[in-house]
Amino acid sequence: MRVRISYSVGLDEVPEEVTRLLENANSNVGNVRDLLENMIDMLGNNLMSADWAKSEISKLRDLLARIDYCLADSDSILQGYFDATITPKQEVSDVE
């Protein structure tokens, strides 16, 4: 089960927070690659059972979901950030 949490940071801290989220996603990408390479080697050498393969695939899918959640959160946060930093400036220009 997933739950939504929220917290506040200063507007100038938003890029750092998004960077932290993306670094987490990048770490998980590395884990996915490592698991896939291991699974390919094991399958190629007939060294795994169907149960083990199924378990590894489930782990891979969970990691991919975590990556997707990080990317979705980053996208949402950046949309709010750009709305807060760019839109007001454009509105001022339009009034002038």
C-alpha positions in Angstrom: 0.0 0.0 0.0 1.2 3.5 -0.8 0.4 6.6 1.1 1.0 10.2 0.2 3.1 12.3 2.5 3.8 16.0 2.3 6.3 18.4 3.8 7.4 21.9 3.1 10.7 23.3 2.0 11.8 26.7 1.0 11.2 27.6 -2.7 15.0 27.8 -3.2 15.4 24.3 -1.8 13.1 22.6 -4.3 15.8 21.8 -6.9 17.9 20.1 -4.1 14.9 18.0 -3.1 14.2 16.9 -6.6 17.9 16.1 -7.1 17.7 13.9 -4.0 14.6 12.1 -5.4 16.3 11.6 -8.8 19.5 10.3 -7.1 17.3 7.7 -5.3 15.7 6.8 -8.7 19.2 6.5 -10.3 20.4 4.2 -7.5 17.4 2.0 -8.1 18.1 2.0 -11.9 21.6 0.5 -11.0 19.9 -2.1 -8.8 17.6 -3.1 -11.6 20.5 -3.4 -14.0 22.4 -5.6 -11.5 19.4 -7.8 -10.9 18.7 -8.2 -14.6 22.3 -9.1 -15.4 22.4 -11.7 -12.6 19.1 -13.1 -13.8 20.2 -13.3 -17.4 23.4 -15.1 -16.3 21.5 -17.5 -14.2 19.0 -18.3 -16.9 21.6 -18.7 -19.5 23.4 -21.3 -17.4 20.2 -23.0 -16.2 21.1 -22.2 -12.6 17.7 -21.0 -11.4 14.3 -22.5 -10.6 11.1 -21.1 -11.8 10.2 -20.0 -8.3 13.5 -18.1 -8.0 13.0 -16.4 -11.4 9.4 -15.4 -10.4 10.7 -13.9 -7.2 13.5 -12.0 -9.0 11.0 -10.7 -11.5 8.8 -9.5 -8.7 11.8 -7.6 -7.1 12.5 -6.0 -10.5 9.0 -4.9 -10.9 9.0 -3.4 -7.4 12.2 -1.5 -8.2 10.8 -0.2 -11.4 7.7 1.0 -9.6 9.8 2.9 -7.1 11.6 4.5 -10.0 8.3 5.5 -11.5 7.1 6.9 -8.2 10.2 9.0 -7.8 9.9 10.3 -11.4 6.2 11.1 -10.9 6.9 12.9 -7.7 9.7 14.9 -9.2 7.5 15.8 -12.2 4.8 17.1 -9.9 7.1 19.0 -7.6 8.9 20.6 -10.6 5.5 21.6 -12.1 4.6 23.4 -8.9 8.1 24.9 -8.7 7.9 26.3 -12.2 4.4 27.6 -11.7 5.6 29.4 -8.6 8.7 30.9 -10.1 7.8 31.5 -13.8 4.1 32.2 -14.0 4.1 35.2 -11.7 6.9 36.8 -13.7 5.0 36.2 -17.0 1.8 37.8 -15.5 3.8 40.9 -14.5 5.2 41.2 -18.0 1.7 40.9 -19.5 0.3 43.7 -17.3 3.1 46.1 -18.3 
